[in-house]
Amino acid sequence: DARVTQTPRHKVTEMGQEVTMRCQPILGHNTVFWYRQTMMQGLELLAYFRNRAPLDDSGMPKDRFSAEMPDATLATLKIQPSEPRDSAVYFCASAKGREANYGYTFGSGTRLTVV
Amino acid sequence: QQQVKQSPQSLIVQKGGISIINCAYENTAFDYFPWYQQFPGKGPALLIAIRPDVSEKKEGRFTISFNKSAKQFSLHIMDSQPGDSATYFCAASQRLGGGADGLTFGKGTHLIIQP
């Protein structure tokens, strides 16, 4: 089965450190999303790309978060500097087209703990 | 403002019983309503979805009921099994800029099926 691969699966870091999370979308999927999951807020959309172009990152704190897609096989989400409130599970999802037609495929997430 | 409200937050059902999870939305721009299932340590996975021009959709033991006028929809799991124990998210989709779809998720329902 084709799947979305996220690395690392777990990350513990100290406040102020830079964190980079990586995502390999399913080959042929042209839309990539980053979501954050917390107990309090649930699943929140952070940013998304279509054909590698960033279309919307209004869900991200601009001063510390950045998302890029350097090529079709890699999407990255970076936090610099990290803060304890960033502790969450970060999911990448990819889609072949409109979700209504194909559905999203989520990765297994990166669990980030900032101490 | 929470655009998709989901209830209950947690649910315990006996094996063989019917599990019912409810969701309500406000934004009439939503045009597709999927349900996602998430097991611990995994990302959400598409379970079943419905378009607003249909009042009911059934796939195996899973049924979505949709009430467009009330802006409500629900998931029914018939003959609930211990393997159905998971967190269930309702979601609503709308077209974003660039032709992608954005999902707004409910807060989730933690379902436990007791043997």
Interface residues (C-beta under 8 A of the other chain):
Chain A: V4 T31 F33 G42 L43 L45 Y48 R50 A53 L55 D56 F91 A93 A95 R98 E99 A100 G103 Y104 T105 F106 G107 S108 G109
Chain B: D31 Y32 P34 G41 K42 G43 P44 A45 L46 A49 R51 F89 S93 R95 L96 G97 G98 G99 A100 D101 G102 L103 T104 F105 G106 K107 G108
